[in-house]
Amino acid sequence: MSLLDVFIRKRKSENGNSSVIENTYEYCPRCDANLTLQKGYSNELPYWSCRGCGEMLINPEIDVEDDISWICDGCGCMLNIQDEFSSDCGKWKCTKCGFVNKIDESEMYLSEDEFQQSLHNPYKGLSDAEVLELSIYEEIDTIGGRSDIILVKNRENEELYVKKILKDYDLSVYRHLQENSVAFMPRLVGLFEGNNNLVIVEEYIEGRSLSEILSDECLSIECAIDIAKCLCKILIELHGKKIIHRDIKPSNIIIGNDGKPYLLDISVAKWYKPEEVEDTKLYGTLYYAAPEQFGYGFSASSEKTDIYAVGILLNVMITGKLPKEERVTGAVWNIIEKCISLEPEKRYSSAELIDALERIG
């Protein structure tokens, strides 16, 4: 990024014998764009990316040792102005936010556009071997219209898989489930962590999502109970590994071509730690997430958190609506009501919920 002085043009008007500066504008020396009119611009900033051409402009008042502007990837602060910074230090811990930045010429960009493109490159930071391994998978189409979830085909064996690009994740959970798969959850085929995100390749489950099915019609009580019991069996195995799913909802459940339900998407899953008093990151889907997932409670997420979502789901499968809109009647509601108790300790365990559901049909 070149060190380019911003130059100033002044329009003056005569007032007797004195000159009065009416307007002072600052322009980009590359594209002649008016910087003063660009939103957020101030000539007191240490650097500015011209909105017209993307050129990185270093404030000429800033004393830097070379013509390169090093920007923190954590907070966007200019590193050059931090005490004791050196462009040949290899790594630098930002004194403002604490993010450790790689100081390397391979991380230099000629414009803001080029920098933004690098931020969205899912393969940035992967080794050549990892990129080669990923190239085996031919992209077929996006899933659900989402650019970060892609149906792919293995060029060697013609089998279909799903490729996901994740920004938020717990890599240790993914690695554990890759080595210790759970029945009726997609098998993880590959994990590739770069600088920007985690790319995963997982088994493709053929079938229809429960959200698609429910958009056509509600389920019978018997069918809904069967699905809930199957989910509980999956959760027994998942919870046995001390992992909480935290995002059980219709779009994350596939009814496979074999007629059996499969639980998808562990992107917000976390380890169960009984000593935690609250979740460090608050994730979940509105209406299906238990109160403790949003910080409304006296404990962190636990196995009972997933039971809350199963209770909401059971009501939605039968009525097509959330419990606050329309409740299931009879014995099923008594079970749902216990599942969605605001106090986690009053909810069923997965095994207890199976027993309760079997008693009513």
C-alpha positions in Angstrom: 0.0 0.0 0.0 1.8 3.2 -1.2 2.5 6.1 1.0 0.7 8.9 -0.9 0.2 12.4 0.4 -3.3 13.8 0.3 -3.2 17.2 -1.4 -5.4 20.1 -0.7 -7.2 22.4 -3.1 -8.6 25.7 -1.7 -11.2 27.9 -3.2 -10.7 31.5 -2.1 -12.9 34.6 -2.3 -11.7 38.2 -2.0 -12.9 40.3 0.8 -11.3 43.7 0.5 -7.6 43.4 0.9 -7.8 40.0 2.7 -8.3 36.4 1.3 -10.9 34.3 3.1 -10.8 30.5 2.6 -14.5 29.5 2.1 -14.0 25.8 1.6 -11.1 23.4 2.0 -11.4 20.0 0.3 -9.0 17.1 0.3 -8.6 14.9 -2.8 -7.2 11.4 -3.5 -4.0 11.8 -5.6 -4.8 8.6 -7.5 -8.4 9.1 -8.7 -9.0 12.7 -7.7 -12.1 11.7 -5.6 -13.2 14.2 -3.0 -12.1 12.6 0.3 -13.8 15.3 2.4 -17.2 14.1 1.1 -16.6 10.5 1.8 -18.5 9.2 4.9 -16.4 8.8 8.0 -13.4 10.7 6.6 -11.3 12.9 8.8 -7.9 14.3 8.2 -7.0 13.3 11.7 -7.2 9.6 10.9 -3.8 7.8 10.6 -4.9 6.3 7.3 -7.9 6.2 4.9 -9.0 3.9 2.1 -10.4 6.0 -0.7 -14.0 5.1 -1.5 -13.3 5.9 -5.1 -10.4 3.7 -6.0 -9.6 1.8 -2.9 -6.1 3.3 -2.5 -4.7 3.2 1.0 -3.7 6.7 1.9 -1.4 7.3 4.9 -1.8 10.6 6.7 1.3 12.6 5.7 1.4 13.8 9.4 2.1 10.3 10.5 5.8 9.4 11.0 6.3 5.8 9.6 9.5 4.1 8.8 8.5 2.9 5.3 5.7 3.3 2.8 3.7 0.3 4.0 0.6 0.6 6.2 0.2 -2.4 8.5 -3.4 -2.8 9.8 -4.5 -5.0 12.7 -6.7 -7.8 11.5 -8.4 -7.8 14.8 -9.5 -4.2 15.3 -8.4 -2.3 12.2 -5.9 -0.1 14.1 -2.8 1.0 12.3 0.2 -0.9 13.7 2.9 1.4 12.4 2.1 4.0 15.0 2.3 1.7 17.9 5.5 2.0 20.1 8.4 -0.4 19.1 6.6 -1.8 16.1 8.9 -3.0 13.3 7.9 -4.2 9.9 10.5 -7.0 10.1 9.3 -8.4 13.5 7.5 -11.3 12.0 4.5 -11.1 14.4 3.1 -8.2 16.3 0.6 -8.2 19.1 -1.7 -5.2 18.7 -1.4 -3.0 21.7 -5.1 -1.9 21.3 -6.9 -5.2 21.1 -4.3 -7.9 21.7 -4.7 -9.7 18.4 -1.4 -11.3 17.1 -0.9 -10.2 13.5 1.4 -11.8 11.0 3.8 -9.2 9.6 4.8 -10.7 6.2 5.0 -9.3 2.7 2.6 -12.0 1.6 0.0 -10.2 3.6 0.3 -7.0 1.7 -2.5 -5.6 -0.5 -2.5 -2.9 -3.1 -6.1 -1.8 -2.4 -9.0 -2.1 0.0 -10.9 -4.2 -2.5 -8.0 -6.7 -2.7 -7.8 -6.8 1.0 -11.6 -7.4 1.3 -11.4 -10.2 -1.2 -8.7 -11.9 0.8 -10.9 -11.7 3.9 -13.6 -13.7 2.1 -11.3 -16.3 0.5 -12.3 -19.5 2.3 -9.0 -21.2 1.3 -6.7 -18.5 2.6 -4.1 -20.0 5.0 -4.6 -23.6 3.9 -1.6 -25.6 2.8 -1.2 -26.6 -0.9 -1.9 -30.2 0.1 -5.2 -29.1 1.8 -6.3 -27.0 -1.2 -5.5 -30.0 -3.5 -7.6 -32.3 -1.3 -10.5 -29.9 -1.5 -10.2 -29.6 -5.3 -11.4 -33.2 -5.5 -14.9 -31.9 -4.6 -16.8 -30.3 -7.5 -19.3 -27.7 -6.5 -22.8 -28.6 -7.8 -25.1 -26.1 -6.2 -25.8 -24.1 -3.1 -28.2 -25.6 -0.5 -31.1 -23.5 0.7 -29.7 -20.5 -1.4 -26.8 -20.1 1.0 -23.4 -19.5 -0.4 -21.7 -21.1 2.6 -23.5 -24.4 2.3 -22.7 -26.2 -0.9 -23.6 -29.6 -2.5 -20.4 -31.1 -3.9 -19.5 -34.2 -5.8 -16.3 -36.2 -5.3 -14.7 -36.4 -8.7 -13.1 -39.8 -8.0 -16.1 -41.8 -6.6 -19.0 -39.6 -7.8 -20.5 -39.5 -4.3 -22.3 -36.4 -3.0 -21.2 -34.5 0.0 -21.9 -31.2 1.7 -19.2 -28.5 2.0 -19.7 -25.8 4.7 -17.8 -22.6 5.3 -18.0 -21.6 9.0 -17.0 -18.4 10.7 -18.0 -19.4 14.2 -17.2 -22.9 15.4 -15.4 -25.0 18.1 -12.8 -26.9 16.2 -12.3 -29.4 19.1 -15.9 -30.4 18.9 -15.6 -31.0 15.1 -12.4 -33.0 15.5 -13.9 -35.2 18.2 -17.0 -36.0 16.2 -14.9 -36.7 13.1 -13.1 -39.4 15.1 -16.2 -40.5 17.1 -19.2 -40.2 14.8 -22.8 -40.3 16.1 -25.4 -42.5 14.5 -28.0 -40.5 12.5 -25.8 -37.4 12.3 -23.7 -36.7 9.1 -20.3 -38.2 9.1 -17.5 -35.6 8.9 -15.2 -36.4 6.0 -12.7 -33.5 6.2 -11.8 -30.5 8.3 -9.7 -27.6 6.8 -9.0 -24.6 9.0 -7.6 -21.5 7.3 -7.0 -17.9 8.4 -10.6 -16.9 7.8 -12.8 -19.8 8.6 -13.2 -23.6 8.9 -14.2 -25.6 5.7 -15.8 -28.9 6.4 -16.9 -31.7 4.1 -19.6 -34.0 5.5 -21.8 -36.8 4.4 -24.8 -35.8 2.3 -28.1 -37.1 3.7 -30.7 -37.5 1.0 -34.3 -36.7 2.0 -36.4 -33.7 3.0 -35.9 -31.2 5.8 -38.5 -31.2 8.5 -39.1 -27.5 7.8 -40.1 -28.4 4.2 -42.4 -31.1 5.4 -44.1 -28.9 8.0 -44.6 -26.1 5.4 -47.0 -28.6 3.6 -48.8 -30.1 6.5 -48.6 -30.8 10.3 -47.7 -34.3 11.5 -49.9 -36.7 13.3 -49.3 -37.1 17.0 -47.9 -40.6 16.5 -45.5 -39.5 13.8 -44.3 -36.4 15.9 -43.7 -38.6 18.9 -41.7 -41.1 16.9 -39.4 -38.3 15.6 -39.0 -36.8 19.1 -38.0 -40.2 20.4 -35.5 -40.7 17.6 -34.0 -37.3 18.4 -33.7 -38.2 22.0 -31.7 -41.4 21.1 -29.3 -39.2 19.0 -29.0 -36.8 22.0 -28.2 -39.7 24.4 -25.2 -40.5 22.3 -24.2 -36.9 21.7 -24.6 -36.0 25.4 -22.6 -39.0 26.3 -19.7 -37.4 24.6 -20.4 -34.2 26.7 -21.5 -32.2 23.6 -24.6 -30.1 23.6 -26.2 -29.4 20.2 -27.9 -26.1 21.0 -29.7 -25.6 17.7 -32.4 -28.2 17.3 -35.1 -26.9 14.9 -37.0 -28.1 11.8 -34.4 -26.9 9.3 -31.6 -28.9 11.1 -33.6 -32.2 10.9 -33.7 -34.3 7.7 -36.2 -37.1 7.2 -34.0 -39.4 5.1 -35.2 -41.4 2.2 -35.1 -44.3 4.6 -37.8 -42.6 6.7 -35.5 -42.0 9.6 -34.7 -38.5 11.1 -31.1 -37.2 11.0 -29.8 -34.3 13.1 -27.6 -31.8 11.3 -25.4 -28.8 12.0 -23.2 -28.7 15.0 -21.9 -25.2 14.2 -23.0 -23.8 17.6 -22.4 -27.0 19.6 -20.3 -26.8 22.7 -18.8 -28.9 25.4 -20.8 -29.4 28.5 -18.9 -28.0 31.5 -20.9 -28.3 34.7 -18.7 -25.7 36.5 -19.8 -23.0 34.1 -22.3 -20.5 35.4 -23.2 -19.1 31.9 -22.3 -19.6 28.2 -19.3 -17.6 27.0 -21.0 -17.2 23.6 -24.7 -16.7 23.4 -26.0 -18.7 20.4 -29.3 -20.2 19.4 -32.4 -19.8 17.3 -35.1 -17.6 18.6 -38.1 -19.5 20.1 -36.2 -22.9 20.0 -33.3 -21.8 22.2 -33.6 -22.3 26.0 -33.4 -19.2 28.2 -29.9 -20.0 29.3 -28.6 -19.8 25.8 -29.3 -16.1 25.7 -28.1 -15.4 29.2 -31.5 -15.6 30.9 -30.9 -18.1 33.6 -28.7 -19.1 36.4 -26.6 -21.7 34.6 -24.8 -22.4 31.3 -26.2 -24.7 28.6 -26.5 -28.3 29.5 -28.1 -31.5 28.2 -31.4 -30.0 29.4 -30.9 -27.2 26.9 -31.5 -29.5 24.0 -34.6 -31.0 25.7 -36.2 -27.5 25.7 -35.8 -27.4 21.9 -37.3 -30.9 21.5 -40.3 -29.8 23.5 -40.9 -26.7 21.3 -40.3 -28.8 18.2 -42.9 -31.4 19.4 -45.6 -28.7 19.7 -44.7 -27.3 16.2 -44.8 -30.7 14.5 -48.3 -31.3 15.7 -49.9 -27.8 15.6 -47.6 -26.0 13.1 -47.3 -23.3 15.7 -45.2 -22.3 18.8 -46.6 -23.2 22.2 -47.3 -19.5 22.9 -49.5 -19.4 19.7 -51.3 -22.7 20.1 -50.7 -25.6 22.5 -51.1 -29.3 21.9 -53.9 -30.6 24.1 -54.0 -33.6 26.5 -51.1 -35.7 27.7 -48.7 -34.5 25.1 -48.9 -30.9 26.4 -48.1 -32.1 29.9 -44.9 -33.6 28.5 -44.1 -30.5 26.4 -44.7 -28.2 29.4 -42.1 -30.0 31.5 -39.6 -30.0 28.5 -39.9 -26.2 28.3 -39.7 -25.4 31.9 -37.7 -22.2 32.5 -35.7 -24.1 35.2 -33.4 -26.7 33.5 -33.4 -29.0 36.5 -37.2 -29.5 36.1 -36.9 -30.7 32.5 -36.6 -34.3 31.4 -33.3 -36.0 30.5 -33.3 -37.6 27.1 -33.9 -41.1 28.5 -36.7 -39.8 30.7 -38.4 -38.0 27.8 -38.4 -41.3 25.7 -40.0 -43.1 28.6 -42.7 -40.4 29.0 -43.5 -40.4 25.3 -43.7 -44.2 25.1 -46.2 -44.2 28.0 -48.7 -42.1 25.9 -48.2 -43.9 22.6 
